[in-house]
Every structure is written in C-alpha cells, then in structure tokens.
Amino acid sequence: MDTSSAFEPADIFSAKGLVVAITGGGSGIGLAMASSILQTGAAKVYILGRRLDVLSSAASSIDPSKKTVVPLQCDVTSVESTRSAVQQIEREVGYLDVLINNAGLIGPPNKPALEAQNVEELQKVLLTGFEDGSWESTLKVNTASIVAVSASFLLLLDKGNKRRGWQSGKIAPEETRKRSTEGLKDIGVGEDDLRTSQIITTASIASFNRQVTAGLAYSASKAGAVHIGKMLATLLLPWGIRSNVIAPGIYPSQMTGESDQTFPLNQVPAGRKGNFNDMAGVTLYLVGKSGAYVNGNVVVTDGGRLSGFPSSY
C-alpha cells in the first residue's frame, strides 16, 4: 500500500462528475442525499417520485439554476412508470453511475400492541392493515420495488461502467474484470478513480430492531430491503455492479416529523435526530472514491439507537 500518495479529502468524499438517480428524492433523507451529491459536483441528479409538484419545489430549493437537479415523476410500484423514467435518463445522458432506492412508506402502526391489556386488544392491533391493503402496499413500495427499479436501471448502470473504462457485461468467476484507461481524462475520470456502478438501498434500523416501533409491516419490509440489497451484491458480482445499504435511525422526515427533537439515553444515545451532515457523510462515503472498495455492506447511522433495544444487528 503506497501511503505516500497525495490525499485530498474533498476529492475522496465527492460525487464530482457522477450521474445519480434517487427515488423518493423530493423530501427527507432523499432530498438530503440529493443536496450533498449536488454540492460535491455531480454532473446530474435525477430525483424521482410520484408528486411532480413536490419534486419541482425540492429541485428548486437546492438547485435554483435548475441545471443539475432534474425532477422526474415516477411511481416505483409501476414497471411502466419506472421504464419511462429510465428512458428519459437514457435520452438525456445515456448512462447512470449510482441508483439510490430511497422511496418508502411507513405502513400500518402496531406500537399500541405494547400497551395491550388483554388478548382481544392485542389481536385487534396486530390485524391492523390487513383489511385496507396497507400491509401489501408497504411491502410493495419498501421491498418489491427495489427489485423492479434496480432491474429497470441495470442497462444504464452497465453503460456507466463501460463509460468509465470497465469491461461491460457478465464475466466468468475465474476471470478478472478488465479496464481501459484510454480516454478517461477526456470525460473527467482519473485513472485512480476505481469506482464501478452502484445501487444503494435506503433501509432502516427497523430492519434489525426486535422492538415494535414503526410497525410490523414496516419492519418486515425494511428487513426485506436489507436482504435484497445483500442479494443484489452477490447476484451482480459478475456484472461489475455493486450494491450497498444504508440503515438510518431517526432522521427528520414526513414519517418522523421535520422538527428537531431530543431523546433520552435509552431511546437515542446521541440524544437527537440525525441531521444533514450525518446523512451527507454516509452518502458521500458510499458514492465517493472512498467507497470504491465497498460492496454488500450495510451502514447503520442511528446515533446508537440499536444499542438500547433488543436487535439482530
């Protein structure tokens, strides 16, 4: 390992030159990701979601010039809608470096089960969400869509690898993926930039928490999201596309509320919600050169919350 090489933190933890698509990018964690990626020099940031007005407002809030952040209406539960978004990115840019699966739904609440005084009360709480279809909706958005959206963007991610000089397509396990550095400087990619295309999935610490907090459907769907992220890492190894997972704790969002909030030690040891810097740090670590050697990983950012609950992490 050559420790004499020049080290520029601003270059290592940077999205400079990247083309990134973020589902659920119009608010909360998704918008924080978009902002941090934009501020470190991304070439293009597509924020995807169902409500175009929300996306447009969000894009303007972080990119008043309206040149880099592009709002793109997309329903992640619809393959047709996702395909339309893919086609627009293909027409405008032709490739993708990073896909962030961030769209999420809270799901039916089951926390009152902790206060149930008899079996009838417990039964009623646990059956919440089955008659109105919200259990299925939560699993569809938080889990199934990760597979559908990731699959829909695979061709653009493969083209992203090819653009950065990497051999595209599938290679045999006993072979080494080859790379040509010819022409990289012409597209602003240095030979020391060893990143390959990447899928990042936003899960939750609910994936690991055995205590009922946001609800059984939400926890199950996010546990599924984590495992899909790990499975994609293994499945896509021959294709040169990486897959990693971020598992946030309590961050300001439509789900948890946008206001600042303090917490006792037994709930969040850090005593607060996560903030922009916390999420920006994790995001840029994974998308930057800093994360080029990271694949199949789950990054927990929760202020220590899982440490105070029975958990499987």
Secondary structure by P-SEA (a helix, b strand, c coil): ccccccccccccccccbbbbbbccccccaaaaaaaaaaaacccbbbbbcccaaaaaaaaaacccccccbbbbbbccccaaaaaaaaaaaaaccccccbbbccccccccccccccccccaaaaaaaaacccccaaaaaaaaaacaaaaaaaaaaaaaaaaaaaaacccccccccccccccccccccccccccccccccbbbbbbccccccccccccaaaaaaaaaaaaaaaaaaaaaccccbbbbbbbbccccccccccbbbbbccccccccccccaaaaaaaaaaaaccccccccbbbbbccccccccccccc
